[in-house]
Amino acid sequence: VKRSIQHVVVDEVQDYAPMQLYILTKTFPRARFTFVGDVFQSLNPYVWQTENNLEAIFAALHPKTVRLTKSYRSTEEIFRFCDGLLGKRIPAETVLRHGRRPSISHITKARRIESVRDRIMGRLGDNHETIAVICETVQECQEIYDGLRGLDPSLPLSLLIEERAKFEAGVIIVPVFLAKGLEFDAVIIPEANSEVYGEEYQRRILYVACSRALHSLNLLYTGRLSPFIEDLPSELYSLE
C-alpha cells in the first residue's frame, strides 16, 4: 500500500479488468483517480461490454463521468465508416475535414501480396508519411512482411510485433493489438473477410483497425466480406 500517492491516471482503461482497477484503488487509498478510455476499443470480449459497467463497479466512489464527444483524428468519411461498423453507437462528432471514402476490394488469395503492394505504392504516391498494414495476428503480419520483402525488396518496410520495438515512419506491418493508440496517414487492412471479422466481438477489433487511419483507408478481402461491412450503407465506401 502506498499512501503518499495523491493522483493516479489510468489510460486505455478498457484494457484493464475490473479486479485490476479495484486493486489499484486499494493500493493507493489516498489517491484520486482518472480513468481514460473508450469501451469500443476494448480488444477483450470478456472485460467491458458497455461504458456503464465502469460506473456501476465504482458507484460507491461516486465517480464523475466526462464524455469527450469530438473526434479530431480521421476525415469525416473515415469517421462515418467507423461509426457504421459499430451500428452508429458512437456518441461523438468529427471535425469537418474531408477526404476519400474508404475503399473495399475483393482479391484472390493468389494475388494477395501483390494487391497489398499495389495499395502501398498508391499511398506512397499520395505522399503519405506513415502507412500501416494492420493485421489481426502476429502470424499474419509475418506472412505479409515476408511476402512483400520477397516481392519487392525496395519497399521501405518495418515489422512491429513487439511492444518495445521502435516505431518508425514509412510502411509498417503491425497487429491490431499493437496499433491501438497509434494513428497513421493511411491504413491498409489485408484481410477483411467474414472468417477474420465475423464474430460479434471482432466488430470492435475491426473498428480499432479502421479507426487508426487519418486520411486513407483501404480494405481488402478474400472469400466473403465481413458482415459488419456488408451491413453498411453503400454510400459510406467505394468499391475498387
C-alpha positions as CSV (number, residue, x, y, z in Angstrom):
1,V,0.0,0.0,0.0
2,K,1.3,3.4,-1.0
3,R,-0.3,6.2,0.9
4,S,1.9,9.0,-0.4
5,I,0.5,8.9,-4.0
6,Q,-2.1,11.7,-4.5
7,H,-3.3,11.0,-8.0
8,V,-3.3,8.1,-10.4
9,V,-4.1,8.3,-14.1
10,V,-5.0,5.1,-16.0
11,D,-5.0,5.4,-19.8
12,E,-6.6,2.8,-22.1
13,V,-8.8,1.7,-19.1
14,Q,-10.8,-0.6,-21.3
15,D,-7.9,-3.0,-21.3
16,Y,-8.0,-3.4,-17.5
17,A,-10.2,-5.9,-15.9
18,P,-12.4,-4.7,-13.0
19,M,-10.4,-6.6,-10.5
20,Q,-7.2,-4.9,-11.6
21,L,-8.8,-1.5,-11.2
22,Y,-10.1,-2.4,-7.8
23,I,-6.6,-3.5,-6.7
24,L,-5.3,-0.1,-7.8
25,T,-7.8,1.8,-5.6
26,K,-6.7,-0.3,-2.7
27,T,-3.0,0.1,-3.5
28,F,-3.3,3.9,-3.5
29,P,-6.0,4.5,-0.8
30,R,-5.5,8.3,-0.6
31,A,-5.3,9.0,-4.3
32,R,-7.8,10.5,-6.6
33,F,-8.2,8.6,-9.9
34,T,-8.7,9.5,-13.5
35,F,-9.7,6.6,-15.8
36,V,-9.5,7.4,-19.5
37,G,-10.6,5.0,-22.3
38,D,-13.0,4.0,-25.0
39,V,-15.1,0.9,-24.4
40,F,-15.5,0.4,-28.2
41,Q,-11.7,-0.1,-28.4
42,S,-11.7,-3.0,-25.9
43,L,-10.0,-6.0,-27.6
44,N,-11.0,-8.4,-24.9
45,P,-14.6,-9.5,-25.3
46,Y,-14.9,-10.5,-21.6
47,V,-13.9,-7.3,-20.0
48,W,-16.1,-4.3,-20.8
49,Q,-19.4,-4.6,-22.7
50,T,-20.7,-1.1,-22.1
51,E,-19.3,2.1,-20.7
52,N,-21.8,1.9,-17.8
53,N,-20.0,-1.1,-16.4
54,L,-17.2,1.1,-15.0
55,E,-19.6,3.5,-13.4
56,A,-21.6,0.7,-11.7
57,I,-18.5,-1.0,-10.3
58,F,-17.2,2.2,-8.7
59,A,-20.6,3.6,-7.7
60,A,-19.5,3.7,-4.1
61,L,-16.7,6.1,-5.0
62,H,-19.3,8.5,-6.7
63,P,-17.3,8.9,-9.9
64,K,-17.8,11.8,-12.2
65,T,-18.1,11.0,-15.9
66,V,-16.8,13.3,-18.6
67,R,-17.6,12.2,-22.2
68,L,-15.3,13.5,-24.9
69,T,-17.6,13.9,-27.9
70,K,-15.4,15.3,-30.7
71,S,-13.0,13.3,-32.8
72,Y,-10.0,15.0,-34.3
73,R,-8.2,12.0,-35.9
74,S,-9.9,10.9,-39.1
75,T,-11.6,12.6,-42.0
76,E,-15.3,12.7,-41.8
77,E,-15.6,9.9,-44.4
78,I,-13.5,7.5,-42.3
79,F,-15.2,8.5,-39.1
80,R,-18.7,7.8,-40.6
81,F,-17.5,4.4,-41.9
82,C,-16.2,3.5,-38.4
83,D,-19.3,4.8,-36.8
84,G,-21.3,2.5,-39.1
85,L,-19.2,-0.5,-38.1
86,L,-20.5,-0.1,-34.5
87,G,-24.1,0.4,-35.6
88,K,-23.8,4.2,-35.2
89,R,-23.4,3.8,-31.5
90,I,-20.5,6.4,-31.1
91,P,-21.9,9.4,-29.2
92,A,-19.4,11.7,-31.0
93,E,-19.0,14.1,-33.9
94,T,-16.0,14.7,-36.1
95,V,-14.2,17.9,-37.2
96,L,-15.1,18.9,-40.8
97,R,-12.0,17.5,-42.6
98,H,-12.9,15.7,-45.8
99,G,-11.1,13.1,-48.0
100,R,-11.8,10.0,-50.0
101,R,-14.2,7.4,-48.8
102,P,-12.7,4.1,-47.5
103,S,-12.3,1.6,-50.4
104,I,-13.1,-2.1,-50.4
105,S,-11.6,-4.5,-52.8
106,H,-12.2,-8.2,-53.4
107,I,-9.0,-10.0,-54.2
108,T,-7.8,-13.6,-54.8
109,K,-5.5,-15.4,-52.4
110,A,-3.0,-15.9,-55.2
111,R,-2.7,-12.1,-55.7
112,R,-3.0,-11.1,-52.0
113,I,0.6,-9.9,-51.6
114,E,0.6,-8.1,-55.0
115,S,-2.7,-6.4,-54.0
116,V,-1.2,-5.2,-50.7
117,R,1.9,-4.0,-52.5
118,D,-0.2,-2.1,-55.1
119,R,-2.1,-0.2,-52.3
120,I,1.2,0.6,-50.6
121,M,2.6,2.1,-53.8
122,G,-0.6,4.1,-54.3
123,R,-0.4,5.6,-50.8
124,L,3.3,6.3,-51.2
125,G,2.4,8.1,-54.4
126,D,0.0,10.2,-52.3
127,N,3.0,11.3,-50.2
128,H,1.7,9.7,-47.0
129,E,4.5,9.6,-44.5
130,T,3.1,6.8,-42.3
131,I,1.3,3.8,-43.8
132,A,0.2,0.9,-41.7
133,V,-0.8,-2.6,-42.9
134,I,-2.8,-3.7,-39.9
135,C,-3.4,-7.5,-39.4
136,E,-5.3,-9.4,-36.9
137,T,-2.4,-11.6,-35.7
138,V,1.4,-11.6,-35.4
139,Q,1.5,-14.6,-37.7
140,E,-0.4,-12.7,-40.5
141,C,2.0,-9.8,-40.0
142,Q,5.0,-12.0,-40.5
143,E,3.4,-13.6,-43.6
144,I,2.6,-10.2,-45.2
145,Y,6.0,-8.9,-44.3
146,D,7.9,-11.9,-45.8
147,G,5.7,-11.9,-48.9
148,L,6.3,-8.2,-49.5
149,R,10.0,-8.5,-48.9
150,G,10.2,-11.3,-51.4
151,L,8.1,-9.5,-54.0
152,D,9.8,-6.1,-53.8
153,P,12.9,-5.7,-51.6
154,S,13.0,-2.0,-52.3
155,L,9.8,-1.3,-50.2
156,P,10.6,0.8,-47.1
157,L,9.1,-1.8,-44.7
158,S,9.3,-2.4,-41.0
159,L,7.7,-5.1,-38.8
160,L,6.3,-4.1,-35.5
161,I,5.3,-7.2,-33.5
162,E,6.7,-6.4,-30.0
163,E,5.6,-3.6,-27.7
164,R,9.2,-2.4,-27.2
165,A,10.0,-2.2,-30.9
166,K,10.8,1.2,-32.2
167,F,8.1,2.9,-34.2
168,E,9.4,4.4,-37.5
169,A,7.9,6.4,-40.3
170,G,7.3,4.7,-43.6
171,V,5.4,1.4,-44.1
172,I,4.8,-0.6,-41.0
173,I,3.3,-4.1,-40.7
174,V,1.6,-4.3,-37.3
175,P,-1.0,-6.4,-35.5
176,V,-4.2,-4.6,-34.4
177,F,-3.5,-5.1,-30.6
178,L,-0.3,-3.0,-31.0
179,A,-1.8,-0.5,-33.4
180,K,-4.3,0.6,-30.8
181,G,-3.4,4.1,-29.6
182,L,-1.5,4.9,-32.7
183,E,-2.5,6.7,-35.9
184,F,-1.3,6.7,-39.4
185,D,-1.8,8.7,-42.6
186,A,-3.0,5.6,-44.4
187,V,-4.2,2.2,-43.2
188,I,-4.4,-1.0,-45.3
189,I,-6.3,-4.0,-43.9
190,P,-5.2,-7.0,-45.9
191,E,-8.0,-9.3,-44.9
192,A,-11.5,-8.1,-44.0
193,N,-13.4,-11.2,-44.7
194,S,-16.1,-13.0,-42.6
195,E,-13.6,-15.6,-41.3
196,V,-11.3,-13.0,-39.7
197,Y,-14.0,-10.4,-38.7
198,G,-17.2,-12.4,-38.4
199,E,-17.9,-12.9,-34.7
200,E,-19.6,-10.1,-32.7
201,Y,-16.6,-9.4,-30.5
202,Q,-14.5,-9.0,-33.7
203,R,-16.6,-6.0,-34.6
204,R,-14.7,-3.9,-32.2
205,I,-11.4,-5.3,-33.4
206,L,-12.2,-4.2,-36.9
207,Y,-13.3,-0.8,-35.6
208,V,-10.0,-0.3,-33.9
209,A,-8.0,-1.2,-37.0
210,C,-10.1,1.1,-39.3
211,S,-10.1,4.0,-36.9
212,R,-6.3,4.2,-36.9
213,A,-6.5,5.9,-40.3
214,L,-6.1,9.7,-40.6
215,H,-6.6,10.3,-44.4
216,S,-6.9,7.0,-46.3
217,L,-8.4,3.6,-45.6
218,N,-8.2,0.5,-47.9
219,L,-9.8,-2.8,-47.0
220,L,-9.0,-6.0,-49.0
221,Y,-10.7,-9.3,-48.6
222,T,-10.8,-12.8,-50.0
223,G,-13.9,-15.1,-49.8
224,R,-16.9,-13.3,-48.3
225,L,-16.8,-9.8,-46.9
226,S,-17.1,-9.2,-43.2
227,P,-20.9,-9.0,-42.3
228,F,-20.1,-5.8,-40.4
229,I,-19.1,-4.1,-43.6
230,E,-21.8,-5.8,-45.7
231,D,-24.4,-4.2,-43.4
232,L,-23.1,-0.7,-44.1
233,P,-24.9,1.7,-46.4
234,S,-23.1,1.7,-49.8
235,E,-22.6,5.5,-49.6
236,L,-20.1,5.0,-46.8
237,Y,-17.4,3.3,-49.0
238,S,-16.3,2.9,-52.6
239,L,-15.7,-0.4,-54.4
240,E,-12.5,-1.0,-56.3
